[in-house]
Amino acid sequence: MIQMKMTRNVSILDNGLAGLDAAIDKTMSESTDSIINRIRYNWSASVPSNPGEPPAVVTGNLDGSVTKDSTGRDSLGQFSKGSDIVQWYIRVTADYANALEYGDSSKNLAPRPFVAPALLEEQDDIGNKFEIAFGGIWK
């Protein structure tokens, strides 16, 4: 009699899945930090800034209103709303942020975008960040 036994070991998948959640959170946090850094790095040096350029820092109120946070997990690390979604937010809370980003015709203010350019710059790099983060998970 010839007998052959084949066994599958899926523990490598379990190990990978355990690391996947942390890698996603780390990468998303790094990307939101990067976007905020890009916003802050690109403030215009001229006051006032030229239309189409990011605004200049005059009082620091706009710069100080740029923050990040995330939601989705409670204090024990469990999903607080019963879903597998963790959301990352970049908030710009200065009351005039929209007028600067998109312009305001009632004030004869041309757009001075500062969020959209930072997002577009990060778009080129986020894939590489995920590739690096996921690279060692299943090895």
The 8 nearest C-alpha neighbors of each residue, nearest first, counted from 0:
[[1, 2, 3, 4, 5, 6, 7, 8],
 [2, 0, 3, 4, 5, 6, 7, 8],
 [1, 3, 0, 4, 5, 6, 7, 8],
 [4, 2, 5, 1, 6, 0, 7, 8],
 [3, 5, 6, 2, 7, 1, 8, 0],
 [6, 4, 3, 7, 8, 2, 9, 1],
 [7, 5, 8, 4, 9, 3, 10, 2],
 [6, 8, 9, 5, 10, 4, 11, 12],
 [7, 9, 10, 6, 11, 12, 13, 5],
 [8, 10, 11, 12, 7, 13, 14, 6],
 [9, 11, 13, 12, 8, 14, 15, 7],
 [10, 12, 14, 9, 13, 15, 137, 8],
 [13, 11, 15, 10, 9, 14, 16, 137],
 [12, 14, 10, 16, 15, 11, 17, 9],
 [15, 13, 11, 17, 12, 16, 10, 18],
 [16, 14, 12, 136, 137, 18, 13, 17],
 [15, 17, 19, 13, 18, 14, 12, 20],
 [16, 18, 14, 15, 19, 13, 20, 21],
 [19, 17, 15, 16, 21, 20, 136, 22],
 [18, 20, 16, 22, 21, 17, 15, 23],
 [19, 21, 23, 22, 18, 24, 17, 16],
 [20, 22, 24, 18, 23, 19, 25, 17],
 [23, 21, 19, 25, 20, 24, 132, 26],
 [22, 24, 26, 20, 25, 21, 27, 19],
 [25, 23, 21, 27, 26, 22, 28, 20],
 [26, 24, 22, 28, 23, 27, 21, 29],
 [25, 27, 29, 23, 28, 24, 22, 30],
 [26, 28, 30, 24, 29, 25, 23, 31],
 [27, 29, 25, 31, 26, 30, 24, 32],
 [28, 30, 26, 32, 27, 31, 33, 25],
 [31, 29, 33, 27, 32, 28, 26, 34],
 [30, 32, 34, 28, 33, 29, 27, 35],
 [33, 31, 29, 35, 30, 34, 36, 28],
 [32, 34, 30, 36, 31, 35, 29, 37],
 [35, 33, 37, 31, 36, 32, 117, 30],
 [34, 36, 38, 32, 37, 33, 39, 31],
 [37, 35, 33, 39, 38, 34, 40, 32],
 [36, 38, 34, 40, 117, 35, 39, 33],
 [39, 37, 35, 36, 41, 40, 117, 113],
 [40, 38, 36, 37, 41, 42, 35, 62],
 [39, 41, 37, 38, 42, 36, 35, 43],
 [40, 42, 38, 39, 37, 43, 53, 113],
 [43, 41, 55, 53, 39, 54, 40, 56],
 [42, 44, 55, 54, 45, 53, 48, 41],
 [43, 45, 55, 42, 46, 48, 56, 54],
 [46, 44, 48, 43, 47, 55, 49, 54],
 [47, 45, 48, 55, 44, 57, 43, 56],
 [46, 48, 45, 55, 49, 54, 43, 57],
 [49, 47, 46, 45, 54, 55, 43, 52],
 [48, 50, 52, 51, 47, 111, 45, 54],
 [51, 49, 109, 52, 111, 110, 48, 53],
 [50, 52, 111, 110, 49, 112, 53, 109],
 [53, 51, 111, 50, 49, 48, 54, 112],
 [54, 52, 113, 111, 112, 42, 43, 55],
 [55, 53, 48, 43, 111, 42, 52, 56],
 [56, 54, 43, 42, 48, 46, 44, 57],
 [55, 57, 59, 58, 42, 54, 62, 43],
 [56, 58, 59, 55, 46, 60, 47, 61],
 [57, 59, 60, 56, 61, 62, 55, 63],
 [60, 58, 62, 56, 61, 57, 63, 64],
 [61, 59, 63, 58, 62, 64, 93, 57],
 [62, 60, 64, 93, 63, 59, 65, 96],
 [63, 61, 59, 64, 60, 65, 39, 56],
 [64, 62, 60, 61, 65, 59, 66, 93],
 [63, 65, 61, 92, 91, 62, 93, 60],
 [66, 64, 91, 63, 90, 62, 92, 61],
 [67, 65, 90, 89, 64, 91, 68, 35],
 [68, 66, 89, 88, 90, 31, 69, 87],
 [67, 69, 88, 87, 89, 66, 70, 90],
 [70, 68, 87, 86, 88, 85, 71, 67],
 [71, 69, 86, 85, 72, 87, 68, 73],
 [70, 72, 85, 78, 79, 84, 86, 80],
 [73, 71, 78, 79, 77, 76, 70, 74],
 [72, 74, 79, 76, 75, 77, 78, 71],
 [73, 75, 76, 72, 77, 79, 78, 71],
 [76, 74, 73, 77, 72, 78, 79, 71],
 [75, 77, 72, 73, 74, 78, 79, 71],
 [78, 76, 72, 73, 75, 79, 74, 71],
 [79, 77, 72, 71, 81, 80, 73, 82],
 [78, 80, 72, 73, 71, 81, 77, 82],
 [81, 79, 82, 78, 71, 72, 83, 73],
 [80, 82, 78, 79, 83, 77, 71, 84],
 [83, 81, 84, 80, 78, 79, 71, 85],
 [82, 84, 78, 85, 81, 71, 80, 72],
 [85, 83, 82, 71, 86, 78, 70, 80],
 [84, 86, 71, 70, 83, 87, 69, 72],
 [85, 87, 70, 69, 84, 71, 88, 68],
 [88, 86, 69, 68, 85, 70, 89, 27],
 [89, 87, 68, 67, 69, 90, 86, 31],
 [88, 90, 67, 66, 31, 91, 68, 87],
 [89, 91, 66, 65, 92, 67, 88, 64],
 [92, 90, 65, 64, 93, 66, 96, 89],
 [91, 93, 64, 90, 94, 65, 96, 61],
 [92, 94, 96, 61, 95, 64, 91, 60],
 [93, 95, 96, 92, 97, 98, 91, 61],
 [94, 96, 98, 93, 97, 99, 61, 92],
 [95, 97, 99, 93, 98, 94, 100, 91],
 [98, 96, 100, 99, 95, 101, 102, 94],
 [99, 97, 102, 103, 95, 101, 96, 100],
 [98, 100, 111, 96, 102, 97, 110, 101],
 [99, 101, 112, 97, 111, 110, 98, 102],
 [102, 100, 110, 98, 99, 97, 112, 103],
 [110, 103, 101, 109, 98, 108, 99, 100],
 [102, 104, 108, 98, 105, 106, 107, 109],
 [103, 105, 107, 106, 108, 102, 109, 98],
 [106, 104, 103, 107, 108, 102, 98, 109],
 [107, 105, 108, 104, 103, 102, 109, 98],
 [106, 108, 104, 105, 103, 109, 102, 110],
 [109, 107, 103, 102, 106, 104, 110, 98],
 [108, 110, 102, 50, 111, 107, 103, 51],
 [102, 111, 109, 101, 100, 99, 51, 112],
 [110, 112, 53, 51, 52, 99, 100, 50],
 [113, 111, 100, 53, 110, 114, 115, 52],
 [112, 114, 53, 116, 115, 38, 100, 111],
 [115, 113, 117, 116, 112, 118, 38, 100],
 [114, 116, 118, 117, 113, 119, 112, 100],
 [117, 115, 119, 118, 114, 113, 120, 112],
 [116, 118, 120, 114, 37, 115, 119, 34],
 [119, 117, 115, 121, 120, 116, 122, 34],
 [118, 120, 122, 116, 121, 117, 115, 123],
 [119, 121, 117, 122, 118, 123, 116, 124],
 [122, 120, 118, 124, 123, 119, 125, 117],
 [123, 121, 119, 120, 124, 125, 118, 126],
 [122, 124, 121, 120, 125, 119, 126, 127],
 [125, 123, 121, 127, 122, 126, 128, 120],
 [124, 126, 128, 127, 122, 121, 123, 129],
 [127, 125, 129, 128, 124, 130, 123, 122],
 [126, 128, 130, 125, 124, 129, 131, 123],
 [129, 127, 125, 131, 126, 130, 132, 26],
 [130, 128, 132, 126, 131, 127, 133, 26],
 [129, 131, 127, 133, 128, 132, 134, 126],
 [130, 132, 134, 128, 129, 133, 127, 135],
 [133, 131, 129, 130, 22, 134, 128, 26],
 [132, 134, 130, 136, 131, 135, 129, 22],
 [135, 133, 131, 132, 130, 136, 137, 138],
 [134, 136, 138, 133, 137, 132, 131, 15],
 [135, 137, 15, 133, 134, 138, 18, 19],
 [136, 138, 15, 135, 11, 12, 14, 134],
 [137, 135, 136, 134, 11, 15, 14, 133]]
